[in-house]
Amino acid sequence: MPKPEIFVSKNLEELSRAAAELFVETARSRIAATGSFFAALSGGATPRRLYELLATNAFSDRIAWPKVHVFQVDERLVPPSHPDSNFRMIREAWLAPLRMRRDNFHRMAGELADASEAARQYVSELQRAIPNREGNCPRFDLVFLGMGNDGHTASLFPGSPALDERERWVIPSSPGAGGLPRITLTYPVL
């Protein structure tokens, strides 16, 4: 396995631009090789600027968007219009300005009251939408993760039993900051 490269940026703008370039390069390469590109995206404050940049002509004109499929890494159990919805942030910052086709964005159903049912539905969506699987897991071409102040990534919080999951792809997650229940992709998928 190749040693991962580490990039250090001076600020969020530089980081966001580098991430947007990585997104474009990876999308173009995978589309050329396979005809499609599958990316999973985090919510939160840090990636918002990345999504805004991807919606600009400088980046969006370089990608064949009908061949791009975007998935969520995690979501709070709130309606899609709720201020804490990851989908809402992604939609406002990127999907709406870009006018991405709805069937190319695979949204977690945060509005469901039952976290287990929301997780089950997203597993079904992953099975339907992603043809490539490594072993039993879907294989994304690119995953963007952030990290919260408490060290969590996706909705996998320090000390949570969700960290030990090795079989399921999507699970309910214990509430983080704000106390809202969530669903999240698990380490086997990430």
Contacts in CASP RR format, 6 or more apart in sequence:
PFRMAT RR
TARGET T0000
AUTHOR 0000-0000-0000
METHOD contacts of the structure
MODEL  1
MPKPEIFVSKNLEELSRAAAELFVETARSRIAATGSFFAALSGGATPRRL
YELLATNAFSDRIAWPKVHVFQVDERLVPPSHPDSNFRMIREAWLAPLRM
RRDNFHRMAGELADASEAARQYVSELQRAIPNREGNCPRFDLVFLGMGND
GHTASLFPGSPALDERERWVIPSSPGAGGLPRITLTYPVL
7 18 0 8 1.000
9 15 0 8 1.000
9 18 0 8 1.000
12 46 0 8 1.000
12 49 0 8 1.000
13 49 0 8 1.000
16 47 0 8 1.000
16 49 0 8 1.000
16 50 0 8 1.000
16 52 0 8 1.000
16 53 0 8 1.000
17 53 0 8 1.000
19 47 0 8 1.000
19 50 0 8 1.000
19 144 0 8 1.000
20 50 0 8 1.000
20 53 0 8 1.000
20 54 0 8 1.000
20 59 0 8 1.000
21 59 0 8 1.000
22 142 0 8 1.000
23 39 0 8 1.000
23 50 0 8 1.000
23 54 0 8 1.000
23 59 0 8 1.000
23 142 0 8 1.000
23 144 0 8 1.000
24 54 0 8 1.000
24 59 0 8 1.000
24 62 0 8 1.000
24 63 0 8 1.000
26 37 0 8 1.000
26 39 0 8 1.000
26 141 0 8 1.000
26 142 0 8 1.000
27 37 0 8 1.000
27 39 0 8 1.000
27 63 0 8 1.000
27 64 0 8 1.000
27 68 0 8 1.000
27 141 0 8 1.000
27 142 0 8 1.000
28 62 0 8 1.000
28 63 0 8 1.000
30 36 0 8 1.000
30 37 0 8 1.000
30 38 0 8 1.000
30 141 0 8 1.000
31 37 0 8 1.000
31 63 0 8 1.000
31 64 0 8 1.000
31 67 0 8 1.000
31 68 0 8 1.000
34 132 0 8 1.000
35 67 0 8 1.000
36 67 0 8 1.000
36 68 0 8 1.000
36 69 0 8 1.000
37 67 0 8 1.000
37 68 0 8 1.000
37 69 0 8 1.000
37 141 0 8 1.000
37 142 0 8 1.000
38 69 0 8 1.000
38 71 0 8 1.000
38 129 0 8 1.000
38 130 0 8 1.000
38 132 0 8 1.000
38 138 0 8 1.000
38 139 0 8 1.000
38 140 0 8 1.000
38 141 0 8 1.000
38 142 0 8 1.000
39 68 0 8 1.000
39 69 0 8 1.000
39 70 0 8 1.000
39 71 0 8 1.000
39 140 0 8 1.000
39 141 0 8 1.000
39 142 0 8 1.000
39 143 0 8 1.000
39 144 0 8 1.000
40 70 0 8 1.000
40 71 0 8 1.000
40 72 0 8 1.000
40 73 0 8 1.000
40 140 0 8 1.000
40 142 0 8 1.000
40 143 0 8 1.000
40 144 0 8 1.000
40 185 0 8 1.000
40 190 0 8 1.000
41 47 0 8 1.000
41 51 0 8 1.000
41 70 0 8 1.000
41 71 0 8 1.000
41 72 0 8 1.000
41 73 0 8 1.000
41 90 0 8 1.000
41 143 0 8 1.000
41 144 0 8 1.000
42 73 0 8 1.000
42 74 0 8 1.000
42 86 0 8 1.000
42 144 0 8 1.000
42 145 0 8 1.000
42 146 0 8 1.000
42 153 0 8 1.000
42 154 0 8 1.000
43 72 0 8 1.000
43 73 0 8 1.000
43 74 0 8 1.000
43 86 0 8 1.000
43 89 0 8 1.000
43 90 0 8 1.000
43 146 0 8 1.000
44 86 0 8 1.000
44 89 0 8 1.000
44 146 0 8 1.000
46 146 0 8 1.000
46 147 0 8 1.000
47 144 0 8 1.000
47 146 0 8 1.000
48 89 0 8 1.000
48 93 0 8 1.000
50 144 0 8 1.000
51 89 0 8 1.000
51 90 0 8 1.000
51 93 0 8 1.000
51 94 0 8 1.000
52 93 0 8 1.000
52 94 0 8 1.000
52 97 0 8 1.000
53 59 0 8 1.000
54 60 0 8 1.000
54 94 0 8 1.000
54 98 0 8 1.000
55 93 0 8 1.000
55 94 0 8 1.000
55 97 0 8 1.000
55 98 0 8 1.000
60 98 0 8 1.000
65 98 0 8 1.000
65 100 0 8 1.000
65 101 0 8 1.000
65 104 0 8 1.000
66 101 0 8 1.000
66 104 0 8 1.000
68 100 0 8 1.000
68 104 0 8 1.000
69 104 0 8 1.000
69 105 0 8 1.000
69 106 0 8 1.000
69 129 0 8 1.000
69 130 0 8 1.000
70 90 0 8 1.000
70 100 0 8 1.000
70 104 0 8 1.000
70 105 0 8 1.000
70 106 0 8 1.000
71 106 0 8 1.000
71 126 0 8 1.000
71 129 0 8 1.000
71 140 0 8 1.000
72 86 0 8 1.000
72 87 0 8 1.000
72 90 0 8 1.000
72 106 0 8 1.000
72 107 0 8 1.000
72 108 0 8 1.000
72 122 0 8 1.000
73 143 0 8 1.000
73 144 0 8 1.000
73 145 0 8 1.000
73 154 0 8 1.000
73 184 0 8 1.000
73 185 0 8 1.000
73 190 0 8 1.000
74 86 0 8 1.000
74 108 0 8 1.000
74 154 0 8 1.000
74 155 0 8 1.000
74 173 0 8 1.000
74 182 0 8 1.000
74 183 0 8 1.000
74 184 0 8 1.000
74 185 0 8 1.000
75 85 0 8 1.000
75 86 0 8 1.000
75 87 0 8 1.000
75 107 0 8 1.000
75 108 0 8 1.000
75 110 0 8 1.000
75 118 0 8 1.000
75 155 0 8 1.000
75 182 0 8 1.000
75 183 0 8 1.000
76 82 0 8 1.000
76 84 0 8 1.000
76 85 0 8 1.000
76 86 0 8 1.000
76 110 0 8 1.000
76 180 0 8 1.000
76 181 0 8 1.000
76 182 0 8 1.000
77 110 0 8 1.000
77 111 0 8 1.000
77 112 0 8 1.000
77 113 0 8 1.000
77 115 0 8 1.000
77 118 0 8 1.000
77 180 0 8 1.000
77 181 0 8 1.000
77 182 0 8 1.000
77 183 0 8 1.000
78 84 0 8 1.000
78 85 0 8 1.000
78 110 0 8 1.000
78 111 0 8 1.000
78 180 0 8 1.000
79 85 0 8 1.000
79 110 0 8 1.000
79 111 0 8 1.000
80 87 0 8 1.000
80 88 0 8 1.000
80 91 0 8 1.000
80 107 0 8 1.000
80 110 0 8 1.000
80 111 0 8 1.000
81 88 0 8 1.000
82 88 0 8 1.000
84 178 0 8 1.000
84 180 0 8 1.000
85 110 0 8 1.000
86 108 0 8 1.000
87 107 0 8 1.000
87 108 0 8 1.000
87 110 0 8 1.000
90 105 0 8 1.000
94 100 0 8 1.000
95 105 0 8 1.000
106 125 0 8 1.000
106 126 0 8 1.000
106 129 0 8 1.000
108 118 0 8 1.000
108 122 0 8 1.000
108 170 0 8 1.000
108 183 0 8 1.000
109 118 0 8 1.000
109 121 0 8 1.000
109 122 0 8 1.000
110 118 0 8 1.000
110 183 0 8 1.000
112 118 0 8 1.000
112 121 0 8 1.000
115 172 0 8 1.000
115 173 0 8 1.000
115 181 0 8 1.000
115 182 0 8 1.000
115 183 0 8 1.000
116 172 0 8 1.000
118 172 0 8 1.000
118 183 0 8 1.000
119 168 0 8 1.000
119 170 0 8 1.000
119 171 0 8 1.000
119 172 0 8 1.000
119 183 0 8 1.000
120 170 0 8 1.000
122 169 0 8 1.000
122 170 0 8 1.000
122 183 0 8 1.000
123 168 0 8 1.000
123 169 0 8 1.000
123 170 0 8 1.000
126 138 0 8 1.000
126 169 0 8 1.000
126 170 0 8 1.000
126 189 0 8 1.000
127 138 0 8 1.000
130 138 0 8 1.000
130 139 0 8 1.000
130 140 0 8 1.000
132 138 0 8 1.000
132 139 0 8 1.000
133 139 0 8 1.000
137 169 0 8 1.000
137 188 0 8 1.000
137 189 0 8 1.000
138 169 0 8 1.000
138 189 0 8 1.000
140 189 0 8 1.000
143 190 0 8 1.000
145 153 0 8 1.000
145 154 0 8 1.000
145 190 0 8 1.000
146 153 0 8 1.000
147 153 0 8 1.000
150 157 0 8 1.000
150 158 0 8 1.000
150 176 0 8 1.000
150 177 0 8 1.000
151 157 0 8 1.000
151 158 0 8 1.000
152 158 0 8 1.000
152 176 0 8 1.000
154 184 0 8 1.000
154 185 0 8 1.000
154 190 0 8 1.000
155 162 0 8 1.000
155 173 0 8 1.000
155 176 0 8 1.000
155 182 0 8 1.000
155 183 0 8 1.000
155 184 0 8 1.000
156 162 0 8 1.000
156 163 0 8 1.000
156 173 0 8 1.000
156 184 0 8 1.000
156 186 0 8 1.000
156 187 0 8 1.000
157 163 0 8 1.000
157 173 0 8 1.000
157 174 0 8 1.000
157 176 0 8 1.000
160 173 0 8 1.000
160 174 0 8 1.000
161 174 0 8 1.000
162 171 0 8 1.000
162 173 0 8 1.000
162 174 0 8 1.000
162 184 0 8 1.000
162 186 0 8 1.000
163 187 0 8 1.000
165 171 0 8 1.000
165 186 0 8 1.000
165 187 0 8 1.000
165 188 0 8 1.000
166 186 0 8 1.000
166 187 0 8 1.000
166 188 0 8 1.000
167 188 0 8 1.000
168 186 0 8 1.000
168 188 0 8 1.000
169 185 0 8 1.000
169 186 0 8 1.000
169 188 0 8 1.000
169 189 0 8 1.000
170 183 0 8 1.000
170 184 0 8 1.000
170 185 0 8 1.000
170 186 0 8 1.000
170 189 0 8 1.000
171 183 0 8 1.000
171 184 0 8 1.000
171 186 0 8 1.000
172 181 0 8 1.000
172 182 0 8 1.000
172 183 0 8 1.000
173 181 0 8 1.000
173 182 0 8 1.000
173 183 0 8 1.000
173 184 0 8 1.000
174 181 0 8 1.000
174 182 0 8 1.000
175 181 0 8 1.000
175 182 0 8 1.000
176 182 0 8 1.000
END
